[in-house]
Amino acid sequence: MAIFYIMIILFVLGYLCIALEHPLKVNKAAFALLLGVSMWVLYVIAGEGIFDVTHFGAGFEAFKAEHPASAHPFIDFLTTHELIEHLGDIAEILFYLMGAMTVVELIDTYQGFSIITDHIKTTNKVKLLWILGFITFFFSAILDNLTTAIVMVALLRKLLPDQHDRWFFGGVVILAANAGGAWSPIGDVTTIMLWVAGKVSTGAVMLHAFIPSLVSMIIPLIVISFFEKGEIDASQRQTETEESCIPTWQRNLIFCMGILALIFVPIFKILTHLKPYMGIMLGLSILWIVTEVLHKTNQKQMQHFTISGVLTRIDLPTILFFLGILLAVAGLQSAGHLSMLAAGMDTLFNGNFYLIDTIIGVLSSIVDNVPLVAGVMGMYDFPIDHALWVYLSYCAGTGGSLLIIGSAAGVAVMGMEKIDFVWYLKHITPYALLGYLAGAGVYILMDKLYMALGIGMAHVSAWIPAMPVVG
């Protein structure tokens, strides 16, 4: 039983190391992998006495009956059943992310995003603020908030020569990217996790989270518009474009095919009922064939313009970070920690799911929202499109904007533009908090309205009957 509590202490210490990645100067993926493996090692060492194993249900008893000769039935059950089952769920998320990251990197390699950035000509700060906000919001829903933030920062460097302006607009990009990712099943890692795990359907998360997410971005933009005045010095803009050996028609082709490949994933699921990673792998394979054919006459010189070359440039440490942290959370779930936490939260908040999710959203600005959402997924066993799950997609996505370290988009912008933590806290956090609470209020009012009309979550989701869940 002592190891049961040691696992909690280890998780907290491991998480502190992840949060202190920059001062420690060690990549958080290393700490996450160490934490994930260590949790399961402790679990195996503790064995059957770690916790009341009745939460395994009939599975453990059936395993013992099927393997009467096993000298260590509990350990064998963990390694051949529990761990493999969790690893399968994790692999679905990781393979989807790898495919999506590769597609986006390919578009960027072909300079496809310049199709959008080259058409922004305004020098008015307020107009530019709204243009960038809405582009980021909808782009994030199609790609993901991290990728969108990186693309938009590259755009800001062309449009805004002044560092202070870039910092401020970078803060708005973080707000808009996180808001946009919260209402799309493919816009944020946490919504992907909920979607892949069968907690929310495409129709439910888009219907219920879109308006609150939009409000969480528009309210800060309205307030900021009263203070951010003036024009941008267009003479200082970077107008020179990098000379490319890729013809314009190839750039446009890869851009359109890449975006369509990402958008097609939910449609593929609707048509086939296969998992999302199968859809993204289909799109990736088609792009792979196309790029190989385009450069078949000079493959050696143009290798970096094919999927084979792009695969060497995707962010594998991020993939390994998710693997480690999700393994650690899976260990806590399997050992029974999360079920105890769920019971405690239900008692403390009297089962108020709105309050629980709202607090989780605030916490996601302090700690990474991936383990938080993974933990909640392990704590509760509610049916698809339950209010807890759909509202969680909003809170976990937009709550990370409260601090610059609270989301992948924020960390990316912080690293690229060297934005100071305290500066963001003073200049952006108040707007982010206002938008987060406004969106939360709108969501709860909408939900209460549906209830008053006698329309439950499942009924509203049924307005889009062809939008099944991934599970």
N, C-alpha and C positions, 0 to 999 in steps of 0.2 A: 504493500500500500504506500510505502514511503516513496517509491519510484513514481507513483501516480502524481505526487506533488512536485517531485524533482523535474518531471516533464514540463510542468507549468513554469517553474523557475527557469528552466533551460530555454523555453520558448520566449519568455520575456527578455532574457539576456541576449538571445539570438536576434530578437527583433530590435533591441537597442543597438546592436552592432550594425544592423541593416540601416537603421535611421541615422547612424553616425558614420555613414559611408565616406563622406567627404573629409571630416577631420581625421578619420583613421586611415584614409587613403588606400582602402582595400575595396575592391568591387563588391557590391552587395550580393551578386550572384554566388560568390564564394561562401559568404556567410549563410545564404539561403540553402545552398546544397548541403553544407555541413549540418545545419539545423535539421533539414529534412531527413537525412540519413540517421542522425543521432536520435531523433525521436523514435524511429522504428527500432533502432538497436536497444534503447532502453525498454521499449515495449516488449521486445522478445526476451530480454533478460528478466523482466518482471514476471513474464508468463501469465498463467491463468489467475494468479492471485492479485493482479494489479487492480481489478475492479470487478464488479458484479457482471459476469459475462452473459447474463440472461438477455441482455439487449441484443445479442446476436440472433436470438430467436431459434428457430428450428434448424438453421443452417449449420451451426456448430455440432448439434446432436446428429444431424444427418451425416456430417463429415466423419465423425467418430465411428458411426455405424458402417460407413463405406471403407474405412481404413482401420480395422481392428488391430492390425499389427504395428501401428504407428507407436513408437516409443515416446514421442512428444506431440500428441494430437493437437494441442492448442497452438504450438509454434508452427506446426505444419499447416494448420488452418489459416494462420495469419499470413504465411508466406505464399501459399498456393491459392488462397481465396480472397482474403481481405485486401492484401497489398496489390494483387493483380487486378482486382476490381477497381480499386481507386486509381491505379496507374492507367487503366483503360480510359476512365473518365478524364484524367489529366491529359492523356495523349490526344484526345479529341480536340481539346483547346489548343495544345501546343502545335499540332499539325495545321490547324486552321490559321493560327497566327503566323507560322512560318510561310505558308502559302500566300497569305495576304501581304506580309512584309515584302516578299519577293516580287509580287506583282507591282506594288507601289515603287519599290526600288528600280524596277525595270522602266516604269513610266518616267521616273526622275532621270534615269540614265539617258533616255531619249529626249530629255528636256521638254517633256510633254506638258508639264505644268505651266510653261511659259505661254501656252495658249490662253490661259486665264490672266496671268499676271501682266502680260503686255497690253491689255485693254484697259487698265486702270490709269487714268490720266489726271484726275482731279487733284488739286493742291489744297482744297479746303479741308481743315482738320476734322471738322464735325462730319462732313460728307464721307470722308475717307474712313472715319471711325465706324460709321454705319455700314458702309460697303464691305469693309474687311470683316466686321462682325457677322454679317449675314452670309458672306462667302464661307467663313470659317464654320459657322453653325451648320450649314447644309453639307459642306465638304466633309466635316467630321462625321456626319451620319452615314456617309457613303464609304469613306476610307476608315479612319479611326482618329481619335483625338490626338494621339502622339504623332502620327504621321502628318496630320493636318497642321499641328503646331510647328513642326519642323519646316514644312513648306511655306507657311505664312511668315515665319521669321526670315527665311530667305527672301521673301517678297518685301518685308519691312526694310531690309538692308538696302534694297534698290530705291524704295520710295522715301525713306526718312533718313537723311544724313545726320540729324542730331540724335545723340545717344539718349537724352532724356525723353524725347518723343518716342524713340523705339522702345524704351522701357515701358512707357505708359501704354502704348499700343500693344506691346507684348503682353501686358497684363490683361487687356481686353481680349486678345487672342486666346489666352488661357481660359477666361470665363466662357467665351463662345465655343471653344473646342470641347470643353467638358459638358456644356449644356447640349451641344449638338450630338455628342456621343451618347447621352443619357436616354434619348428617345428612339434610338435605332438598335436593333438586335446585333448589328455588326459595328457599332460606332465606338464602343468602349470595351475594354477587357472584361469589366464586371457584367455588362449586359450580355456579352458573348457567353460568359460563364453561366448566367441565369438561363439564357436561351438554349445553350447546348445541353444543360442539365435537365431541361424540360420543366423549368419553374415558370417561365412566361412564354406566351405565344407571340408571334410577330405582330398580329393584329392588336392584341391587348397592350403591349408596351408602346406601340406607336399611337394608338388612340388615347391612352390615358396619360402618357408622359410627354407628348409633343407640346401641348399648350403650356403646362407648367415649366417645361424646359425653355420654351420660347420666352416666357415671362421672366425667367431667371436671368436671361440675357438682355431683354429689352429694358427692364427697369434700371439696371446700372447704366445702360447706354443713354437713357433719357436724362438721368441725373448728371452723368458726366458731360453731356452736351451743353449744360448750362455753364460749365467751368472751362471746358477745353475749346478755346477760340483761336482764331488766327489762320494764317496760311503757311504752307510749307514752302521753303525756298527751293523751287524747282530747278534752279541752276546748279544746285549741288547734288542732284539725283544722279545715280549711276545709270547711265543710258547705254553704255557699251555692253553688248552681248557677246558671250563666248562663241567663237567660231566653232561650228560643229561639222563633222564629216557626214552626219546623218541628213539625208534629204528631208525636206519639209513634209512630204507625203508619208514618209515612214514615221516621223514624229507624230503626226496626226493619227495615223493608223494604230500605233501602239497605245497612244493615249485613249482613244475610243475603245479599243479592245480591252485594255486594262480596266477602265472604269466599268464597262459592261460586264466583265468577269466578276467584279466585286458585287455589282448590283444583282447579278444573276444568282448569287448564292441562295438568298431566301426563296427565289422563284424555283430554283432547282429542288430545294427541300419540299416545296409545295407539290411539285410535279411527281417526285420520286419517293418522298418520305425518308430519303437517306440523310445521313448526318451532314452538317455544314462543311466539314473538312473534305468530304467527297466532292462537294460542289466547287470549292476553291481549287482542289487538285485538278478537276476537269478544266477549269479556266486556265490554270497554270500550264497544264499539258498542251493546250491549244496554243498559248502564247509561246511556249518552248518550241513547238514545231514551226510556227510562223517565223520566229527570230532565226532559227537555224536555216530555214529556206532562204530568208532575206540575205544572209551572209554566207551562203554555201560556197561561193567562189573565192572568198578571202577569209576563211574561218579563223586563221591564226591572228591576223591583224585586227579583226573585229570580234574577238572572243568575248570582250567585256560588254558587248551589246547583246549577248545572248543570255538565256536563263542560266546556263552553266557558269558564266562569268559573274552574273548578279548574285548567285547563291553564295559566293565567297564574301559578299559585302553586307549581307543582312546581319542584324544585331543578335548574334547567338547568345551573348551574355544575358540579354533580356529574357530569351527563351529559357535559359538555364535557371534564371532567378525565379521565374514562375514555376518551373519544375520543383525546385527546392522548397519554396514557400507552400505550394499546394500539397506536397508530400508531408510537410510538417503539420499542416492543418488536418490532413487526412488521418495522421496518427492521433491527434487529439480527438477527432471525431470517433475513430474506431475504439479508442480506449475509454470513451465515455465522458470526457471533459466537457464537450460541447452540449451534451444533453443536460448535464448539471447546470451549465451556464444558462441554457434556455429556460430551465425551471426557475432559476434565480431571477432572471429578467422578467419572466411572466409574473412572478410574485411581487417584485418591486414595482412594476408598472401596471399591475392588474390586467395584463394581456392587451394593453393599448398599443397596437401595432404602429399607429402613426407616430407615437412618441418614441418607440423603440427604433424605428427606421430613421427618424429625424436625428436622434442622438448618434446613430451609426454614421449618418452623413457628416456630422460635425467631427466625429472621431476620424473619419477618413481623410481629413485635412492634416491630422497629426501623424497618423500611421497610414501605411499603404492600404488602399481600398481593396486590393486583391485578397489578402488573407481575411479581412473583415467580412467580405461577402462570402468567401469560402466557409468561414466560420458560421455565418448565419445559415447558409445552405445545409451545413451539417447539424445545426441546432434544431431546425424545424422540419416537419414533414407534411407541410400543407399541400393541397392539390394545386394543379396548374392555374395560374392567373389569380391566385389568392391575393388579397389586398396587400399583404406583407411583401410579396415578391415584386409586384409591379411598382409599388411605391419605393421599394428598395432600389430599383433600377434608377429612379430619379435621384434619390438622396445620395447614393454612393457615387453617382456620376458627377453631380453638381457640387456636392459638399467638399470635394477635393480642391475646389477653387479658393477656399477660404485662406489657405496658406500656399505659398509657392511650392513647397515640398510635398503637398498633399495629392498630387496627381502626376502621372507620367508626362502629360503635356507641360505642366508647370516646371518639372525638373529639367525637361528638355530646353525650354525657353530660358530658364535660369542658367543652364550650362552654356548655351550658345551666346547669350547676351550679357552674361556675368551680372545678372540682376541681384541686388542685395536683398537678403531676407527681410531685414528691418524696413527697407524702402517699400517693398511689396506690402508688408504688414500695415504701413501707414497710408499708402496711396491707393491700394487695390482692395485689400481685405474688407474695408467698410462697404464698398460697392458689392463685393461678392456676397457678403452676409445679407445685405438688403435683398439682392436678387434671389438667393437661396431661400430665405424665409418667405418672400413673395410667391415664388413658385410652389413652395410647400403649401402655403395657404390656398392657392388656386387649386392644387391637386385635391386637397381635403374637401374644399367646397364642391368641386365637381363630383367627388365620390359621394358626398352627402346628398347632392342633387339626384344622382342616379338612384340612391337608396330611397329617397322620398318619392320618386316616380315608380318605385318598384322594379327598377332595372339593376340587376346585379352585375358583377364584373363579367361573368360568363355570358350574360345576355348582350352586353355591349360588345364583347369580343365577337359574338355571333353575327354582328353586322358585317363582318368580313369572314364569311363561312369558309372560304378557301384558304385561310391562313392557319394551318395547323402548327402545333408546337414541334420542336425538334426531338423531344424525348422519345 
